[in-house]
Amino acid sequence: MKKVISSATAIIFMVLTSCSTSKQVTVPLSRSIEQDDTYTMIWNGISKAYRYENGQWLRAESYDYQFDVVQKRYDNHWKSVKSLHRIHPDYDGKAGDRDQTMYFEVAYKNLIDGKVQATINSSLGNGTGTTDIEFRKSVLTMYVPNASKFMPYNKFRITQHYDYEKGILTETVELIKEKDGKEIPFMKNEETALIFIKSKLDKAPTTFKQ
């Protein structure tokens, strides 16, 4: 019976995560596009994965990934497209395709008790968040839509730290099972990324060497 439940959980997990892959239309459709319509940043980084077992976090190297994020900031309304790539040869496919694309829209609204309140619409699910007035430290929470009771998680929590002066973003992505008011950790990804912005080069950055 345990094997049946385990198999069912794995299948549901794969179906959910595959919904956010590049095979699906994750970015809203538009009849027009602009190259430079707002302030754009690109984040390029790596993530280390951990699985929660017997009360402790254990490394899950085969779930590590490389990623990049194109983040477009329209005043208090941000749109981000995230692409990730799992290159470990032992990756088992249980978290979806090796290559995935995700979409996030975050609308920042009221300032309450010194915290900017946010609403989130994403390919992972909708939710809410908070940040400071300079958007340096953010906590974003999203819920898996129509999550089955067999799912090992039904909630995402993303904790971000933008260190603009150093050009570094650190982020923790937690997968959590929320049940009866309690949180049960499942997995987490510790991300570190470098920032890239619009710039001009004085010369070609690389040359062919034979």
Secondary structure, DSSP 8 states (H G I E B T S, - for coil): -HHHHHHHHHHHHHHHHHTTBTTS--S---S---SSSSEEEEEEEEEEEEEEETTEEEE-GGG-EEEEEEEEEETTEEEEEEEEE---TT--STTS-SEEEEEEEEEEEEEETTEEEEEEEESS-EEEEEE-TTS-EEEEEEE-TT--TT-S--EEEEEEEEETTTTEEEEEEEEEEEETTEEEEEEEEEEEEEEEE----SS-S-----
